[in-house]
Structures are given as structure tokens and as C-alpha cells.
Amino acid sequence: MSWNPKYVTLMFLSTFLTYLSGILIGGGKNKKLWVALSFILNLFILFFFKYFDFALENINRVLYFCNQSVIHPKFDIMLPVGISFYTFQALSYTMDVYRDDIKPQKNFAKYALFVSFFPQLVAGPIERSKDLLGQIDEVNVFECKRVEQGLLLMAWGFFEKLVISDRAAIVVNQVYNNYQDYQGITLVFATILFSVQIYCDFCGYSDIARGAAMVLGFRLTKNFLQPYFSRTVAEFWKRWHISLTSWFRDYLYIPMGGNRKGKLQKYVNIMIVFGVSGLWHGASWSFVVWGMLNGLYQILGEITGPIRKKLEKQFLFEHQTFGRKLFQVLVTFLLINSTWIFFRAESLHQAMGIYRQIFAVFNPWILFDGTLFQLGLGEAEILIGALAIIVKIVCSVMGYYGKLYVVWDRQGNLTKWILAYGLIVSIIIFGIYGSEYDSGQFIYFQF
């Protein structure tokens, strides 16, 4: 409401429709009818406010090609904040009731709290009803340790966002907004920084949301699990935006047949899921291509798997050495980076232009001649960013092996206070707050 009071009616409408459908489905009569109506009405609201302009633009292109008059709408549509997240969360509740995974929530206030739970409302994680609704009825008492961990997690999220992500964004925006002026390694460098930016931006928000919920006594889904340590693209998508990936798996991929109807149908299902996932992220063909590229990588990885295993066995590469694992991680990272270009570009045309500029010249000397210090960040700023990324990597490795909180808990109170205040001071001193204190918006707010 603080953004646009009128749009709160959309959230109320989505909440009321799915609440009512849950009651009707729980009644046991015409269950398929009520779940179908719930999906149709909610997806229509999502389509109208998020995809109407995109659909109209494509229709007009066809009409123009056929020498027909284009359509000019008499109204403007603004994208409501968080509509994709709360719509999917509400629809998952409808499906869970239909599948008898949970009983319908009779208390409208409690159900409304589930849909509009403020820490994760605008950018996830997308919570399942069986995970979050049940916590509303739990009796919580104040626990100092829980609040301490929640506040620390929030501070860590602000560090990821302000110190790393928003610093990387300066270079990314400079290069991508003027991509015609850059070539080769410069664009590769900016793309790698975008992979850092979007990860720390989105993971930072998720950590802030989880920390805020933890302070209040709620447990939210961990949305990221060190995705850039993945050795395959399929593994990456088990670690990246876990709540959305699992949503599409449970409510789209498996209902379409999953991998139960042969390999060809499985590959078709994967492409459909990732195409829809791309469209969920934004009303643009560049997002669709981004999603389908990720799906294609997974299919090619599965098809070539037996061949790669034979070659590895023939050349005695079957041992899981550190060097082999590192090579797989680097290859996966490069494959994912090649798709981020479509995600970051403002259009499909711009994405193809960036690819042309990358392969236009091979200029590795810019890594040593100071060119990288002329992209919006000076040498000192890039050094600060590099050190912050190293801190992030170290903490990620420790967190992956479950040692981060163990090490924290072993420290005395004085050490904890020094570390906590050191983190806060580093955010204040080294954080990037935008020109004239106009802080950078979280990337996933636009979805």
C-alpha cells in the first residue's frame, strides 16, 4: 500500500479467492471444478497485470506484418510489487488442499497472514502452506539465541546486498547500458560480475527475510545452497532459487508426467518448465530464451552423460579428484554465465548484440593495463569488492559443511560482539547506497 494503495485489492482478491476455493475443495464436492476456477482466476489476474502488454506487443507485431491496424490500449498497466510470488504461494495452497496434503484453513486472518507474510512477500522464498501455515499456530517464547542468529543473518544479507551486489552493479550497469562501446573480455568481466551481483542480491534478500522471520519465531525455506559450487547445470537448479524450482517440479513438471512417460516426453517437459520459468521472471523473450537455454543444457548433459563416462573411464578420469571437481564447477559456472546475458539484457536484440561484441575481439591485455578500473569503480573499490567476495566464498564453504554457526557458537560473548559490530561497521563504511542515497532496488522486486 505504501507503493500504490489501489493494488492492495489484488492481494486481497487473490487471498480471498484461494481461501474460498480451499473451503469449497475441502467440502469434497466438485473438487476439480473449484481448483480449476481458482487457478484460472488467479492466473488471469497475473496475466493481465504482468503479461498483457507483452502479449499485446506480440499481437501487434503479427498485425503489422499482415498489414493490419495495430491495437492501442486506452489504459496503462503497472506491475504490482511481488504479484508473482504471492500468486504462486496462494495457488500452492489450493493444490495442497486438493491433494489432501493439508486441511483447509478456516480462519481467514491466519490464511491471509500466510499469503502476505511480510519478510518474504515481495521476493520469496515461496513458502508452502504445510510449512508456513502450521507455524502460525505454534506458541513461541522469546529465545535470545534465536533472535541473535536472526539478526546476524539479516546483517549478513545486508552485507551481501550493499557491499557486494550493489558494488558489482556499478560496473555491470556501466557496461551493459553502453555495450556498443565495449568488446571481448570487458563484457565477459561485466557478465561474471552480474553473476555475482544477482546471486548476492537475491541471496541477500532471502537471508534478510529468513533472519527477520527467525526473530519473530518463524522458519523460512533456505532458498540457496552454494549454487556456484555445482558441477552440472541440473545440480545448479537444485541449489538456486530452491523454492521456485521445487514449485515448478511439484506443480507443473510432475503433473505433466515428469520422467514417467519416456525420455522424449521428459525432455519436452523440461523445456516447457524452463520456458515457463523464464516467462515467470519477466514478460520478455529474452527471459524465455534464458530459461530454455538452462533446460537445453540439462537435456544435453543427460544425453552426453554415458559418452562422457566412457571417455573418462578410457582416459582414467573416473576418480573424483579435486582438480576434476574444480574443472566441472568452472565449466558449469561458464555455462550459467552464458545464459545470464539473456537475463540481464533488456531485450533479445540487445543480448545478441552483446554476444557479437564479446566475440568481436580477443583482448586479454585489458586485465593488466588498467582498463577494468575505468568501468565505474576505481582500483580501491574493486579491491574492496574482491575482498568482500572472498569473505562470501569462505563463509559459503563453511556454511556448506555446516561449520559456520558451529564456529560462531564456540566464540565468547566479547568475540561475538566484535565480529557482529565489525560486520555492521563494514556495511556502513563499504556499502554502496546509490547516488544521493537512492539505494539500489532488489533485482527480484520486479518479478
C-alpha positions, 0 to 999 in steps of 0.5 A: 500500500505504501507503493500504490494503495489501489493494488492492495485489492489484488492481494486481497482478491487473490487471498480471498479467492484461494481461501474460498476455493480451499473451503469449497475443495475441502467440502469434497464436492466438485473438487476439480471444478473449484481448483480449476476456477481458482487457478484460472482466476488467479492466473488471469489476474497475473496475466493481465497485470504482468503479461498483457502488454507483452502479449499485446506487443506480440499481437501487434507485431503479427498485425503489422506484418499482415498489414493490419491496424495495430491495437492501442490500449486506452489504459496503462498497466503497472506491475504490482510489487511481488504479484508473482510470488504471492500468486504462486504461494496462494495457488500452492495452497489450493493444490495442497488442499486438493491433494489432501496434503493439508486441511483447509484453513478456516480462519481467514486472518491466519490464511491471509497472514500466510499469503502476505507474510511480510519478510518474504512477500515481495521476493520469496522464498515461496513458502508452502502452506504445510510449512508456513501455515502450521507455524502460525499456530505454534506458541513461541517464547522469546529465545535470545539465541534465536533472535541473535542468529536472526539478526546476524543473518539479516546483517549478513544479507545486508552485507551481501546486498550493499557491499557486494551486489550493489558494488558489482552493479556499478560496473555491470550497469556501466557496461551493459547500458553502453555495450556498443562501446565495449568488446571481448573480455570487458563484457565477459568481466561485466557478465561474471560480475552480474553473476555475482551481483544477482546471486548476492542480491537475491541471496541477500534478500532471502537471508534478510527475510529468513533472519527477520522471520527467525526473530519473530519465531518463524522458519523460512525455506533456505532458498540457496545452497552454494549454487556456484559450487555445482558441477552440472547445470541440473545440480545448479537448479537444485541449489538456486532459487530452491523454492521456485524450482521445487514449485515448478517440479511439484506443480507443473513438471510432475503433473505433466508426467515428469520422467514417467512417460519416456525420455522424449516426453521428459525432455519436452517437459523440461523445456516447457518448465524452463520456458515457463520459468523464464516467462515467470521472471519477466514478460520478455523473450529474452527471459524465455530464451534464458530459461530454455537455454538452462533446460537445453543444457540439462537435456544435453548433459543427460544425453552426453552423460554415458559418452562422457563416462566412457571417455573418462573411464578410457582416459582414467578420469573416473576418480573424483579428484579435486582438480576434476571437481574444480574443472566441472564447477568452472565449466558449469559456472561458464555455462550459467554465465552464458545464459545470464546475458539473456537475463540481464539484457533488456531485450533479445536484440540487445543480448545478441548484440552483446554476444557479437561484441564479446566475440568481436575481439580477443583482448586479454591485455585489458586485465593488466593495463588498467582498463577494468578500473575505468568501468565505474569503480576505481582500483580501491573499490574493486579491491574492496569488492574482491575482498568482500567476495572472498569473505562470501566464498569462505563463509559459503564453504563453511556454511556448506559443511555446516561449520559456520554457526558451529564456529560462531557458537564456540566464540565468547560473548566479547568475540561475538560482539566484535565480529557482529559490530565489525560486520555492521561497521563494514556495511556502513563504511563499504556499502554502496547506497546509490547516488544521493542515497537512492539505494539500489532496488532488489533485482527480484522486486520486479518479478 
